[in-house]
Amino acid sequence: MDSHYDQVMKARSQADTAASKFYFAYSTILDRAAFEEWRAQHGYEFFELPEGKLAEALDVDLVYDFPSRWWGGRVAGLRDAPGQSVFGRLFEIGGQDWPIIQHKEGAVTGMCVERLVRVRVEGLELRATAFTTSPKRASSEGPISTRFVEALVRGAESARLPAEYIERLRRGGVEPERNPSP
């Protein structure tokens, strides 16, 4: 357990139990085994992340803009990108459990901030909350974390995201070179 547990539990006790939020997850939380390990390490064994639904966040893309000592390089957040998209899973999280998601995503430490994204799920479009790098902490200095990219890929496979998207993640944000036509 870390020092944020008491803060999270206090927020849970004050949360509106009748409220819920749509949460768009696109990052390492999708790696079920890693999430369950994190959950146990932080004392949240009582919390079950629901299965969620395959979803696509529209007009955004990944940007590797957070230098992380723990990951050994930059990790991904979201940036506005008309015409682009990011795949993930959409969860409905009860108000009492939202502070646990905030802890996992790094909002408790100020690493990340919440932002609304437009998502397509089962043919419908709706708004959901996602987490992205806090502008105060964003930087393009240093390499992209290979370990983080590997965790993204594991999570995407575990979440059964589209194969072509998983290949895009494997490239770590680097698009393949295209040969110009002669």
ZIUR-V115544 format. One line per field, one symbol per residue. phi: phi as a letter, one per 30 degrees, with the letter a starting at -180 (. if undefined). psi: psi as a letter, one per 40 degrees, with the letter a starting at -180 (. if undefined). burial: # if it has 16 or more other ideal C-beta (glycine too) atoms within 10 Angstrom, else .. A space follows every 10 residues. Layout:
phi: ???
psi: ???
burial: ???
This chain:
phi: .cddeddddd dddcdddddb bdbccbcddd dedddddeed dcicedccdd dibebbdcib bdbdbbdcdd dildccbcbd aeicabcabc cccdedceed dededjddci dbbdbdbcbc bhiccacbcb cbededcdac didddddded dededddddh deedddddde diicdddcdd dd
psi: iaeedddddd dddeiheeii ihhhheaeee gddddddddd deffdehhhi diihihhifi iihgehhhdd efaiiiaiih gheiihiaih ihhiddeddd ddddeeddee diiiiiihih hfeihiiihi iihhddehie iiihhddddd ddddddddef iidddddddd efehiiihhi h.
burial: .......#.. ##........ .######### #...#...#. .#.#..#.#. .#..####.# ########.. #.######.. ....###### #.######## ########.. ###...#.## #......### ####..#... ...##..##. ######..#. #...##.##. .#........ ..
